[in-house]
């Protein structure tokens, strides 16, 4: 099993040359990192102009393991090889380290890089990644794996502390500036590097950009924006305090989506919410988020805030709304559930209407948490739900209402995880345990821990509302001084009820109707869509998302069927000749593919998806459209270029992604 670590970018607010001087002080040994006993230089090469240096060290490390385990493996120390490539021209230091001991059983590979901050040349950035692959280790593979990652995490945590220690040491010695390397005026512009130099000194520096502001946490960012690397200050300011391994998993998931999706990809806060929902398991979070993104795309959820029109029935009779912030800065949503006429709302706006209202509230909540993060100077990613149950009775246990509620909870749990920071349930009546028993099984275990319940007037006692909500914003209907725009709620007049037929016509079934089609494909099978193209120059466009497993997609043209005499058979049969007009591509779960094809001639064309690997059925959703040549008024060259970008996407789809998960 391979364990991976990928750090965000750490920023040191010191010039590169000063950081390098501090870095060198950790050799040959460093009391601040006691696991490193000693480092001896094996080779050390410097270019003629002193701009390039290549150093190789053999480091002796203490084995931090239980006494019994050390006796079994028979060693107290292990050895690592570290190769440093310093380029003072480009102001970079590349480090590669790998284990020399137990190479046949364990593979440890670490790469680190120091480079100049892209926006401030007097600052230095640092990033690192590592892989640990335990192949076999006397039956102690899991133990060694845990020890290795524990030790590695501890060393990472000390890294910044150690560098700051040596920076302080330099300051006490009066060293606050180190001159940059400058070429000698007598040297030619291009220096011939010596034979033992490698590609680390090729004179090029990869462009790097860092995140400086958050994207909408309910929305998405472009793949170009996602190329901006996360740095620790950005994470702490906009996303919150994360452990080193949590930061690593966020970086891994972010890179995975940037490589799989060429269009819009999830924002950093959205990635973090789904990681938290799956206990920072990258693969599980990626699967859950991929399904949610497909759901959002299929039902146009990203347009809810701009397009949703609140029905008059909701304005008049729905007892819920936003109300200030709690003591932690979270937006508060008030819901007077005990005063809500569930049956009346379902009979007038339908389950779909209630679901769309819920989605609008969830999207508003995400927008408000983003605003709170910017306004309050600290990360706020969740909101507070205050539910007043006064008036709750048996009519709220109406079976269709409960069914609709459970359905809505199921959708919200799957697509808005980790958005609720706290749920305050107040004035819970005796009938409430019945409702809670029905509902609680559909609520995630982590979310359930955020519920606080108060019966009767207990919410007014110490430990009640005022512990979580500022006294000045406690609603007036709960005995506080703050007036609220949230309606008390009342019964919806039956004269406004719609018939079942009217509800069917009015409802836009968010769970059923969509321009996208969904299909499951068994292993060894394929799914084909036949398109009859009557005009040359017509354009076929497609858009599909892979939900599960991998599929191979291709576009074919069916030639006219011709009589064919089979070899060794006197019977005459008709064979269907197929011509590939787009090269097949293999796409894996979580990938989103868009493309187009300009038909060179009339005929029958096939969009084909086949599934040949994996243990489960492949699942995908797709949409296609035919633009007739007579109706299309755009530029054919633009479509051809779009086809070229599709081909580029094809190549990326089949590339191996090394950072998709922490296995």
C-alpha positions as a printed Julia matrix, in Angstrom:
663×3 Matrix{Float64}:
   0.0     0.0     0.0
   1.32    3.45   -0.96
   0.9     6.34    1.44
   1.22    9.82   -0.08
   1.81   13.26    1.32
   1.53   16.52   -0.6
   2.04   19.79    1.25
   0.56   23.18    0.51
   3.08   25.94   -0.14
   4.73   27.33    2.99
   5.85   30.96    2.75
   8.91   32.32    4.57
   9.03   36.1     4.55
  12.77   36.19    4.02
  14.89   36.44    0.84
  15.92   33.19   -0.8
  19.66   33.66   -0.15
  19.11   34.25    3.57
  16.86   31.17    3.79
  19.58   29.09    2.09
  22.15   30.22    4.66
  19.79   29.23    7.47
  19.03   25.91    5.76
  22.71   24.94    5.54
  23.04   25.26    9.31
  21.0    22.1     9.86
  23.93   20.02    8.59
  25.71   17.81    9.51
  23.36   17.38   12.48
  20.57   19.39   14.05
  19.59   19.17   17.75
  16.12   20.42   16.82
  15.61   17.27   14.7
  16.96   14.51   16.99
  15.92   11.72   14.62
  18.78   12.83   12.31
  22.03   11.65   13.9
  24.48   12.77   11.24
  24.79   13.64    7.55
  28.05   13.06    5.69
  28.77   14.59    2.29
  29.35   11.95   -0.4
  29.91   14.35   -3.28
  29.87   18.1    -3.72
  30.14   19.86   -7.09
  30.08   23.59   -7.85
  30.06   25.22  -11.26
  32.9    27.49  -12.32
  30.88   30.65  -11.72
  29.54   29.37   -8.33
  25.93   29.73   -9.49
  25.2    26.01   -9.39
  25.88   23.46   -6.71
  25.05   19.79   -6.49
  25.46   18.06   -3.12
  24.84   14.44   -2.18
  24.66   13.38    1.48
  24.28   10.09    3.31
  22.15   10.65    6.41
  22.01    8.38    9.45
  18.62    8.37   11.17
  17.51    6.99   14.5
  14.74    4.35   14.27
  11.89    5.69   16.38
  10.08    2.39   16.94
   9.14    0.14   19.88
  12.06   -1.76   21.42
  10.66   -5.18   20.44
  10.25   -4.16   16.8
  13.81   -2.82   16.62
  15.08   -6.14   18.02
  13.13   -8.09   15.42
  14.42   -6.06   12.47
  17.88   -5.99   14.02
  18.76   -2.33   13.54
  18.77    0.89   15.55
  19.57    3.15   12.61
  18.64    3.53    8.96
  20.33    5.43    6.13
  18.89    7.86    3.59
  20.45    9.48    0.54
  19.72   13.18    0.0
  20.52   14.98   -3.25
  20.4    18.79   -3.34
  20.48   20.86   -6.52
  20.98   24.57   -5.8
  20.54   27.08   -8.62
  21.45   30.61   -7.55
  20.72   31.93  -11.04
  17.05   30.95  -10.79
  17.02   31.07   -6.98
  15.77   27.52   -6.5
  16.76   24.52   -4.41
  15.47   21.08   -5.41
  15.85   18.24   -2.92
  15.36   14.53   -3.46
  15.68   11.99   -0.65
  15.23    8.22   -0.63
  15.99    5.34    1.71
  19.14    3.28    1.32
  18.24    0.81    4.07
  15.66   -1.94    3.39
  15.22   -0.88   -0.25
  13.8    -4.27   -1.2
  11.12   -4.0     1.48
  10.36   -0.29    1.8
  10.47    2.53   -0.72
  10.48    6.1     0.62
  10.77    8.96   -1.85
  10.6    12.63   -0.88
  10.95   15.68   -3.1
  11.14   19.26   -1.82
  11.57   22.62   -3.46
  12.49   26.11   -2.28
  11.71   28.89   -4.74
  11.08   32.64   -4.86
   7.56   33.85   -4.09
   5.84   34.66   -7.42
   4.56   38.03   -6.17
   7.31   39.14   -3.78
  10.94   38.5    -4.73
  12.03   39.04   -1.09
  10.0    36.03    0.12
  10.73   32.33   -0.25
   8.28   29.47   -0.81
   8.65   25.83    0.16
   6.69   22.73   -0.84
   7.23   19.02   -0.45
   5.7    15.68   -1.32
   6.49   12.12   -0.34
   5.49    8.54   -1.03
   5.92    5.57    1.31
   5.44    2.09   -0.14
   5.71   -0.79    2.35
   6.17   -3.92    0.23
   6.99   -6.45    2.94
   8.43   -6.09    6.4
   8.49   -9.27    8.45
   4.7    -9.16    8.86
   4.8    -5.67   10.38
   3.72   -3.78    7.23
   0.84   -1.87    8.87
   2.89   -1.02   11.94
   5.82    0.24    9.88
   3.48    2.24    7.65
   1.92    4.0    10.62
   5.29    4.63   12.25
   6.72    6.02    9.02
   3.87    8.47    8.46
   3.85    9.46   12.14
   7.58   10.17   12.05
   7.32   12.0     8.75
   4.45   14.19   10.0
   6.43   15.04   13.13
   9.44   16.08   11.05
   7.28   18.23    8.77
   5.79   20.01   11.78
   9.3    20.82   12.99
  10.49   22.06    9.61
   9.27   25.64    9.86
  10.2    25.82   13.54
  13.77   24.72   12.75
  14.22   27.23    9.95
  12.87   30.06   12.12
  15.35   28.97   14.84
  18.28   29.38   12.49
  16.92   32.66   11.12
  16.85   33.99   14.7
  20.38   32.68   15.18
  21.53   34.62   12.11
  19.89   37.78   13.41
  21.73   37.49   16.74
  24.96   37.28   14.75
  24.03   40.45   12.87
  23.39   38.66    9.57
  20.2    40.06    8.04
  21.18   40.18    4.38
  22.97   37.9     1.93
  23.87   39.31   -1.47
  22.32   37.69   -4.51
  24.5    35.85   -6.98
  25.43   37.97  -10.0
  27.25   36.81  -13.11
  30.73   38.13  -13.68
  30.82   40.78  -16.41
  33.67   38.84  -18.04
  31.58   35.65  -18.43
  29.5    34.98  -21.56
  25.73   34.97  -21.1
  25.51   31.21  -21.59
  27.74   29.02  -19.43
  28.63   25.52  -20.54
  27.7    23.26  -17.63
  30.01   20.46  -16.68
  29.24   16.84  -17.58
  28.09   15.82  -14.12
  25.34   18.43  -14.17
  21.75   17.25  -14.69
  18.36   18.61  -15.76
  17.96   20.38  -12.42
  20.19   23.06  -13.92
  18.44   23.46  -17.25
  17.91   27.16  -16.55
  14.1    27.01  -16.58
  11.68   27.76  -13.77
   8.12   26.46  -13.82
   5.62   29.3   -13.44
   3.93   29.26  -10.04
   1.02   31.25   -8.68
  -0.52   31.2    -5.21
  -4.14   31.59   -4.13
  -4.86   35.03   -2.75
  -8.64   35.04   -2.28
 -11.37   32.43   -1.92
 -13.74   31.36   -4.66
 -17.45   30.97   -4.03
 -17.73   28.01   -1.73
 -21.01   26.92   -3.31
 -19.66   27.47   -6.8
 -16.68   26.5    -8.85
 -13.38   27.81  -10.18
 -11.75   27.33  -13.56
  -9.03   24.73  -14.01
  -6.61   27.62  -14.68
  -7.51   29.19  -11.32
  -7.02   25.83   -9.66
  -3.44   25.71  -10.93
  -2.75   28.39   -8.3
  -1.16   26.52   -5.43
  -2.51   26.57   -1.91
  -0.27   28.14    0.69
  -0.56   27.71    4.45
  -1.52   31.34    5.12
  -4.37   31.13    2.59
  -5.6    27.9     4.2
  -5.55   29.36    7.71
  -7.23   32.62    6.63
 -10.0    31.24    4.43
 -10.33   27.52    5.2
  -9.35   27.15    8.86
  -6.82   25.26   10.96
  -6.01   21.88    9.41
  -3.55   19.23   10.46
  -0.61   18.53    8.15
  -2.24   15.38    6.79
  -5.56   17.16    6.28
  -3.75   19.86    4.29
  -2.1    17.13    2.26
  -5.39   15.45    1.42
  -6.9    18.78    0.39
  -3.99   19.41   -1.99
  -4.31   15.87   -3.4
  -8.07   16.16   -4.0
  -7.61   19.59   -5.56
  -4.98   18.32   -7.99
  -7.12   15.31   -8.85
 -10.05   17.49   -9.93
  -7.77   19.93  -11.76
  -6.44   17.05  -13.85
  -9.78   15.35  -14.47
 -11.93   18.39  -15.24
 -10.94   20.82  -17.95
 -13.78   23.24  -17.3
 -15.19   24.4   -13.95
 -14.01   22.54  -10.87
 -15.04   22.75   -7.19
 -13.94   25.62   -4.99
 -11.5    24.96   -2.15
 -14.17   25.24    0.54
 -16.37   22.8    -1.35
 -13.51   20.32   -1.61
 -12.86   20.66    2.11
 -16.53   20.07    3.01
 -16.62   16.78    1.13
 -13.28   15.71    2.59
 -14.59   16.32    6.09
 -17.74   14.36    5.27
 -15.58   11.34    4.43
 -13.07   11.71    7.27
 -10.44   13.03    4.83
 -10.4     9.86    2.75
  -9.48   11.31   -0.65
 -10.95    8.55   -2.81
 -14.28    8.45   -0.94
 -14.53   12.25   -0.97
 -13.76   12.37   -4.69
 -16.47    9.81   -5.45
 -19.07   11.61   -3.33
 -18.2    15.01   -4.8
 -18.18   13.7    -8.38
 -21.71   12.4    -7.91
 -22.78   15.72   -6.37
 -21.26   17.74   -9.22
 -23.11   15.57  -11.73
 -26.33   16.13   -9.76
 -25.77   19.9    -9.7
 -25.07   19.95  -13.41
 -28.03   17.72  -14.27
 -30.51   19.89  -12.39
 -28.98   23.33  -12.91
 -28.4    23.88   -9.19
 -25.68   26.47   -9.85
 -28.41   28.75  -11.23
 -30.72   28.46   -8.21
 -29.64   31.73   -6.58
 -30.07   33.77   -9.76
 -33.15   32.1   -11.22
 -35.28   30.9    -8.31
 -38.53   32.83   -7.98
 -40.12   32.36   -4.56
 -43.81   31.41   -4.95
 -46.34   33.7    -3.26
 -47.51   30.77   -1.15
 -44.0    30.51    0.34
 -43.83   34.25    0.96
 -47.18   34.17    2.79
 -47.08   30.88    4.68
 -43.54   29.53    5.06
 -42.22   30.31    8.59
 -38.48   30.43    7.93
 -35.75   32.93    7.1
 -32.24   34.23    7.83
 -31.63   36.1    11.09
 -28.25   37.69   12.03
 -25.26   35.57   13.23
 -24.44   33.39   16.22
 -21.51   33.99   18.61
 -19.14   32.13   16.31
 -20.09   34.35   13.37
 -22.24   31.75   11.62
 -25.37   32.94    9.77
 -28.53   31.85   11.61
 -31.54   30.36    9.85
 -34.78   30.41   11.85
 -37.38   27.73   11.15
 -40.63   27.73   13.1
 -41.34   24.11   12.21
 -44.12   23.75   14.76
 -46.06   26.52   12.95
 -45.47   25.13    9.45
 -48.39   23.67    7.51
 -46.5    20.86    5.79
 -49.61   19.42    4.16
 -50.77   22.8     2.9
 -47.38   23.58    1.36
 -47.15   20.18   -0.29
 -50.7    20.57   -1.66
 -49.89   23.97   -3.16
 -46.25   23.93   -4.3
 -45.62   20.18   -4.26
 -42.61   18.23   -3.07
 -40.5    19.67   -5.87
 -41.43   23.19   -4.84
 -40.44   22.45   -1.24
 -37.2    20.87   -2.43
 -36.32   23.88   -4.59
 -37.0    26.15   -1.62
 -34.66   24.01    0.49
 -31.93   24.12   -2.16
 -32.29   27.9    -2.35
 -31.83   28.12    1.43
 -28.74   25.87    1.24
 -27.22   27.93   -1.57
 -27.96   31.14    0.33
 -26.3    29.64    3.38
 -23.12   29.0     1.42
 -23.14   32.54    0.06
 -23.66   34.01    3.53
 -20.82   31.95    5.04
 -18.54   33.27    2.31
 -19.54   36.84    3.14
 -19.02   36.18    6.86
 -15.52   34.84    6.14
 -14.59   38.02    4.3
 -16.25   40.4     6.76
 -15.14   38.81   10.04
 -11.54   38.05    9.11
 -11.75   34.35    9.94
 -12.93   31.23    8.1
 -16.65   30.49    8.52
 -17.85   27.54    6.48
 -21.05   26.5     8.28
 -24.32   28.06    9.39
 -26.52   27.67   12.44
 -30.06   26.29   12.26
 -32.49   27.33   15.01
 -35.67   25.22   14.95
 -38.66   26.22   17.1
 -41.0    23.25   17.62
 -43.77   25.02   19.55
 -47.04   23.87   18.01
 -45.67   20.55   16.72
 -48.38   17.9    16.93
 -49.62   14.73   15.26
 -50.67   16.56   12.08
 -46.97   17.05   11.36
 -46.63   13.25   11.22
 -48.78   13.12    8.06
 -47.25   10.25    6.04
 -46.73   12.06    2.68
 -45.17   14.96    4.59
 -42.74   12.67    6.42
 -41.89   10.93    3.15
 -41.17   14.28    1.47
 -39.09   15.43    4.44
 -36.98   12.28    4.38
 -36.45   12.61    0.65
 -35.28   16.21    1.02
 -32.95   15.29    3.91
 -31.43   12.53    1.79
 -30.68   14.95   -1.06
 -29.29   17.63    1.24
 -27.09   15.14    3.11
 -25.58   13.9    -0.15
 -24.95   17.31   -1.7
 -24.44   19.77    1.17
 -22.31   17.88    3.71
 -20.63   19.77    6.53
 -22.68   22.95    6.03
 -24.41   22.87    9.41
 -22.21   23.97   12.29
 -24.9    23.74   14.96
 -28.61   22.83   15.14
 -30.58   24.21   18.1
 -33.9    22.44   18.63
 -36.03   24.37   21.15
 -39.45   23.96   22.77
 -39.55   20.29   21.78
 -42.99   18.8    22.69
 -43.72   15.26   23.78
 -44.53   14.18   20.22
 -41.06   15.16   19.02
 -39.26   11.87   19.91
 -41.53   10.09   17.42
 -40.54   12.48   14.64
 -36.86   12.33   15.63
 -36.88    8.52   15.54
 -38.15    8.64   11.95
 -35.78   11.38   10.79
 -32.53   10.71   12.67
 -31.66    7.53   10.77
 -31.36    9.64    7.59
 -28.96   12.12    9.17
 -25.21   11.54    9.07
 -23.61   10.5    12.38
 -21.27   13.51   12.37
 -24.18   15.9    11.74
 -26.22   14.33   14.53
 -23.54   15.28   17.05
 -24.21   18.95   16.24
 -27.84   18.82   17.46
 -28.74   20.39   20.83
 -32.24   19.82   22.22
 -34.24   21.93   24.69
 -37.65   20.97   26.03
 -40.18   23.54   27.27
 -38.46   26.76   28.36
 -35.08   25.16   29.06
 -33.58   27.24   26.26
 -33.87   30.28   28.54
 -31.74   28.7    31.28
 -27.91   28.78   31.57
 -26.51   26.61   28.82
 -29.41   27.65   26.6
 -29.66   29.97   23.61
 -27.59   32.81   25.06
 -24.57   30.5    25.18
 -24.64   30.31   21.39
 -26.54   33.39   20.2
 -25.85   36.98   21.27
 -28.59   38.15   23.63
 -29.36   41.17   21.44
 -30.33   38.98   18.46
 -32.51   36.44   20.32
 -35.87   36.61   18.44
 -38.77   38.37   20.13
 -41.02   35.3    19.89
 -38.48   33.5    22.09
 -38.42   36.29   24.69
 -35.54   38.22   23.19
 -35.33   41.9    22.15
 -34.81   41.34   18.41
 -37.68   41.55   15.96
 -37.56   39.17   13.03
 -39.06   39.12    9.55
 -39.79   35.41    9.84
 -43.54   34.81    9.69
 -45.35   32.98   12.43
 -46.92   30.64    9.94
 -50.52   29.54    9.59
 -52.69   27.03    7.77
 -52.72   27.35    4.0
 -56.37   27.82    2.86
 -57.68   24.7     1.15
 -59.04   26.9    -1.6
 -55.41   27.27   -2.76
 -54.81   23.53   -2.95
 -53.98   22.14   -6.37
 -55.32   18.87   -7.74
 -52.94   15.99   -8.31
 -53.07   16.7   -12.04
 -52.28   20.36  -11.49
 -49.38   19.48   -9.2
 -48.02   17.18  -11.89
 -48.24   19.92  -14.51
 -46.83   22.63  -12.25
 -44.0    20.57  -10.81
 -40.6    20.41  -12.43
 -39.4    17.14  -11.06
 -35.84   17.82  -10.02
 -35.21   14.14   -9.45
 -36.7    12.89  -12.72
 -36.79   15.35  -15.63
 -33.5    16.44  -17.15
 -31.89   17.03  -20.54
 -29.31   14.41  -19.47
 -29.89   10.68  -19.81
 -28.42    8.15  -17.4
 -27.32    4.63  -18.27
 -25.65    1.64  -16.62
 -23.34   -0.55  -18.72
 -22.42   -4.09  -17.73
 -18.85   -5.32  -18.15
 -18.25   -6.38  -21.74
 -21.26   -4.43  -23.0
 -21.67   -1.1   -24.73
 -24.29    1.62  -25.03
 -24.84    3.29  -28.39
 -26.88    6.26  -29.54
 -27.75    6.21  -33.23
 -27.98    9.6   -34.98
 -29.35    9.97  -38.51
 -27.5    12.89  -40.14
 -29.1    14.1   -43.37
 -26.81   17.03  -44.18
 -23.08   17.19  -44.65
 -21.63   19.83  -42.38
 -24.01   19.1   -39.51
 -22.41   19.16  -36.08
 -22.81   16.55  -33.35
 -22.04   17.83  -29.85
 -21.85   15.8   -26.65
 -21.4    16.27  -22.94
 -21.1    13.35  -20.52
 -19.98   12.64  -16.96
 -18.62    9.29  -15.78
 -20.25    8.41  -12.46
 -18.66    5.01  -11.82
 -15.97    2.77  -13.34
 -14.2     3.46  -16.66
 -15.63    3.58  -20.18
 -14.21    3.94  -23.67
 -15.96    6.53  -25.81
 -15.85    6.72  -29.59
 -17.76    8.22  -32.5
 -18.42    6.02  -35.52
 -20.07    6.34  -38.9
 -22.1     3.43  -40.27
 -21.47    2.73  -43.93
 -24.27    1.37  -46.12
 -25.03   -2.26  -45.47
 -23.81   -4.5   -48.28
 -24.4    -8.13  -49.16
 -21.42  -10.23  -48.18
 -20.69  -13.85  -48.91
 -19.27  -15.36  -45.78
 -16.13  -17.48  -46.2
 -17.02  -21.14  -46.06
 -20.72  -20.4   -46.24
 -22.99  -20.12  -49.22
 -25.52  -17.99  -47.41
 -25.66  -14.26  -48.12
 -25.88  -11.88  -45.2
 -25.75   -8.16  -44.53
 -22.8    -6.82  -42.61
 -22.66   -3.36  -41.05
 -19.42   -1.56  -41.83
 -18.32    1.0   -39.24
 -15.76    3.75  -39.6
 -14.21    5.5   -36.59
 -14.48    9.26  -37.09
 -13.14   10.19  -33.61
 -10.33    8.31  -31.92
 -11.52    6.28  -28.9
 -10.72    7.68  -25.47
 -10.81    6.01  -22.08
 -12.39    8.05  -19.3
 -12.58    7.18  -15.61
 -15.11    7.9   -12.9
 -15.3    11.56  -11.98
 -14.29   12.79  -15.42
 -16.38   15.24  -17.43
 -16.02   15.21  -21.23
 -17.32   17.62  -23.84
 -16.68   17.55  -27.58
 -18.06   17.92  -31.08
 -17.73   16.42  -34.55
 -18.41   18.05  -37.92
 -20.02   15.43  -40.16
 -18.25   15.28  -43.5
 -21.09   13.37  -45.13
 -24.69   12.3   -44.44
 -25.36    8.95  -42.84
 -25.86    7.16  -39.55
 -23.45    8.13  -36.8
 -23.02    6.37  -33.47
 -22.01    7.71  -30.08
 -20.61    4.64  -28.36
 -19.65    3.99  -24.73
 -18.17    0.57  -23.89
 -17.17   -0.92  -20.54
 -14.53   -3.64  -20.39
 -12.8    -3.36  -16.99
 -13.8    -3.15  -13.33
 -15.93   -5.2   -10.99
 -19.13   -3.17  -11.27
 -21.4    -1.76  -13.9
 -20.25    1.53  -15.38
 -22.62    4.44  -14.82
 -22.69    7.65  -16.83
 -25.03   10.48  -17.75
 -24.93   12.08  -21.16
 -26.46   14.73  -23.36
 -26.08   15.26  -27.09
 -27.37   17.7   -29.67
 -27.31   17.89  -33.47
 -26.75   21.3   -35.07
 -28.01   21.15  -38.66
 -25.77   22.83  -41.2
 -28.7    24.91  -42.47
 -29.43   26.24  -39.0
 -25.89   26.69  -37.73
 -24.57   30.2   -38.24
 -21.31   29.95  -36.31
 -17.77   29.38  -37.51
 -16.9    25.86  -38.58
 -13.27   26.59  -37.8
 -14.18   27.27  -34.17
 -15.89   23.9   -33.95
 -12.87   22.22  -35.49
 -10.64   23.88  -32.9
 -13.06   22.67  -30.27
 -12.59   19.21  -31.7
  -8.85   19.66  -31.33
  -9.24   20.56  -27.67
 -11.37   17.44  -27.32
  -8.46   15.42  -28.67
  -6.17   17.06  -26.13
  -8.66   16.11  -23.46
  -8.57   12.54  -24.77
  -4.88   12.36  -24.03
  -5.32   13.71  -20.53
  -8.12   11.24  -19.82
  -5.79    8.31  -20.32
  -2.89    9.77  -18.32
  -2.05    8.13  -15.02
  -2.99   10.34  -12.1
  -0.57    9.72   -9.25
  -2.24   11.97   -6.71
  -5.87   10.86   -6.93
  -6.04    9.25   -3.51
  -4.3     8.36   -0.3
  -4.49    4.62   -0.42
